[in-house]
Amino acid sequence: MIQILFTLVCAEMVLILSLLFRSPLRQLVIMGLDRSKQGRGPLVVKSVGGTILVFFSSTIYSVFSVQKKRSIDAGFVNHTDEVLMAYRLLEASLIGFSLFLALMIDRLHYYIKELYRLRNYREEN
């Protein structure tokens, strides 16, 4: 699961970098995002985002339950619990970061489209 999340975060960062710098790849990414926001695209994105958010909250709950169990066993630190908590914490941070990057991609796409619209409007007048 961690490898998939690292791949997702890296892919989102590459997408953000391609949106930030003017290149032919930027136009291709903007066209792809435009097409994904048409038809059933927003419904699919919202359902996938909601599923990831539920998974994120489940992972956070798991981290807190391990921490709570740890505080009950005062004075005794179980190494298995430490490994599980570190794994879940890494998983939760990657999921949260990927949700944040998805929001950044959406906002960057919106701002770039708005910038193009304003430039075209200014050129017409």
C-alpha positions as CSV (number, residue, x, y, z in Angstrom):
1,M,0.0,0.0,0.0
2,I,2.8,2.4,0.8
3,Q,4.4,1.9,-2.6
4,I,1.1,2.8,-4.3
5,L,0.8,5.9,-2.2
6,F,4.4,7.0,-2.9
7,T,3.7,6.5,-6.6
8,L,0.5,8.5,-6.4
9,V,2.2,11.4,-4.5
10,C,5.0,11.5,-7.1
11,A,2.6,11.4,-10.0
12,E,0.6,14.3,-8.5
13,M,3.8,16.3,-7.9
14,V,4.8,15.8,-11.6
15,L,1.4,16.9,-12.6
16,I,1.7,20.1,-10.5
17,L,5.1,20.8,-11.9
18,S,3.8,20.4,-15.5
19,L,1.0,22.9,-14.7
20,L,3.4,25.4,-13.2
21,F,5.7,25.8,-16.2
22,R,4.6,26.8,-19.7
23,S,5.3,23.9,-22.0
24,P,3.5,21.7,-24.6
25,L,3.0,19.2,-21.8
26,R,1.0,21.9,-19.9
27,Q,-1.5,22.2,-22.7
28,L,-1.9,18.4,-22.8
29,V,-2.5,18.2,-19.1
30,I,-5.0,21.1,-19.2
31,M,-6.9,19.4,-22.0
32,G,-6.9,16.1,-20.0
33,L,-8.2,17.9,-16.9
34,D,-10.9,19.7,-18.9
35,R,-12.1,16.4,-20.3
36,S,-12.0,14.7,-16.9
37,K,-14.3,17.5,-15.5
38,Q,-17.0,16.9,-18.1
39,G,-19.8,14.4,-18.0
40,R,-19.5,11.8,-15.2
41,G,-16.0,12.9,-14.3
42,P,-16.9,15.1,-11.3
43,L,-19.1,12.3,-9.8
44,V,-16.3,9.8,-10.1
45,V,-13.8,12.2,-8.6
46,K,-16.0,13.0,-5.7
47,S,-16.7,9.3,-5.0
48,V,-13.0,8.4,-5.2
49,G,-12.1,11.4,-3.0
50,G,-14.8,10.4,-0.5
51,T,-13.5,6.9,-0.4
52,I,-10.0,8.0,0.2
53,L,-11.2,10.4,2.9
54,V,-12.9,7.5,4.7
55,F,-9.8,5.4,4.4
56,F,-7.8,8.4,5.8
57,S,-10.1,8.7,8.8
58,S,-9.9,4.9,9.4
59,T,-6.1,5.1,9.4
60,I,-6.1,8.0,11.8
61,Y,-8.5,6.1,14.1
62,S,-6.1,3.1,13.9
63,V,-3.2,5.3,14.9
64,F,-5.1,6.7,17.9
65,S,-6.2,3.3,19.0
66,V,-2.7,2.0,19.0
67,Q,-1.6,5.1,20.9
68,K,-4.4,4.6,23.4
69,K,-3.5,1.0,24.0
70,R,0.1,2.1,24.5
71,S,-0.9,4.6,27.2
72,I,-2.9,1.9,29.1
73,D,0.1,-0.3,29.2
74,A,2.2,2.3,31.1
75,G,5.8,1.4,31.4
76,F,5.7,-1.4,28.8
77,V,6.5,-0.5,25.2
78,N,5.6,-3.2,22.7
79,H,7.8,-3.2,19.7
80,T,5.1,-4.6,17.5
81,D,2.8,-1.7,18.4
82,E,5.6,0.8,17.6
83,V,6.0,-0.7,14.1
84,L,2.3,-0.7,13.5
85,M,1.9,2.8,14.6
86,A,4.8,4.0,12.5
87,Y,3.4,2.2,9.5
88,R,-0.1,3.6,10.0
89,L,1.3,7.1,10.6
90,L,3.3,7.0,7.4
91,E,0.2,5.7,5.5
92,A,-2.0,8.4,7.0
93,S,0.5,11.2,6.1
94,L,0.8,10.0,2.6
95,I,-3.0,9.8,2.1
96,G,-3.4,13.3,3.6
97,F,-0.6,14.7,1.4
98,S,-2.1,13.1,-1.7
99,L,-5.5,14.6,-0.9
100,F,-3.9,18.0,-0.5
101,L,-2.0,17.7,-3.8
102,A,-5.3,16.7,-5.5
103,L,-6.8,19.9,-4.2
104,M,-3.8,21.9,-5.4
105,I,-4.1,20.4,-8.9
106,D,-7.8,21.3,-9.0
107,R,-7.1,24.9,-8.0
108,L,-4.1,25.3,-10.3
109,H,-6.2,24.1,-13.2
110,Y,-9.0,26.6,-12.3
111,Y,-6.5,29.5,-12.0
112,I,-4.8,28.7,-15.3
113,K,-8.2,28.5,-17.1
114,E,-9.2,31.8,-15.5
115,L,-5.9,33.4,-16.6
116,Y,-6.4,32.3,-20.2
117,R,-10.0,33.6,-20.1
118,L,-8.9,37.0,-18.8
119,R,-6.1,37.3,-21.4
120,N,-8.5,36.5,-24.2
121,Y,-11.0,39.0,-22.9
122,R,-8.3,41.7,-22.6
123,E,-7.1,41.0,-26.2
124,E,-10.6,41.3,-27.6
125,N,-11.2,44.7,-26.0
